Amino acid sequence: MFGLAFGLIFFLSLLFLAILAFEVWMFVDAVRNPKLTDNEKLIWCLGMIFVHPVIAIVYYFIVYLKRTQ
């Protein structure tokens, strides 16, 4: 039983770290994106701070993918 609990905690910790890394990556990209105006940067960054992964995922599909293609 201990091994199962440890494995679950380990998996959830890795998942949390992956989500956090993705959020930081999108936040830094939003700050450094030269195509965004200052107001757009502010809106995206505040959204990422308060709504966390949802806005980071939306930013990824709406802004990041279009810029990298």
N, C-alpha and C positions, 0 to 999 in steps of 0.2 A: 504494500500500500504506500509506503514511503517513497519508493522509486517512482510510482505513478504521479504522486503529488510533486515530487522534485522535477520530473520531466515536464509536467504541465506548467510549473512556475518558470522553468528554463525556456520553454517554447513561448510563453506569453511575454517574457522579458525580451527575447529576441524580436518578437513581433513589435513590441513597444519601441525598441531601439530603431528598427527599420522605419517605422512610421515617423518617429522623431527626426531621423536623418533625412527623410523625404521632405518633411515640412521645412527644415532648415535649408535644404537645397533650393526649394521653391522660393523661400523668403529671400535668400541671398540673390537669386536670379531676378526677383522682382525689384530689388533695390538697385542692382547693377544694369538692368535693362535700359539701354539708351532710347528705345522706341517709345517708352512710356513717359507720359508727362508726370510732373511732380504730384499732381492731384491723383492720377491713376496709381502711382506707386504708393501713396498714402492709403488709398482705399484698399488696395490689394494687401498691403502689409497689416493694416488694422484688421481686415477680415481674417488673415491667417493667424493673428494673435488671438482673436476672440472666438473664431469658429473652427479653428485648428485644421484637421485633415480634410474636411469637406472643401474648404476654399482652396487649399493647396492642390487638391485633385482637380478642381474646376480651373484654376490657374494653369495647371499643367496642360490640360486639353485645349483651353481657349487661347492662351498666350504662348506658352513654351513650345508646343508642337508646331504652331504656325511659324514661329520665328526660326526654328531649326530646320524646317523643310526647304 
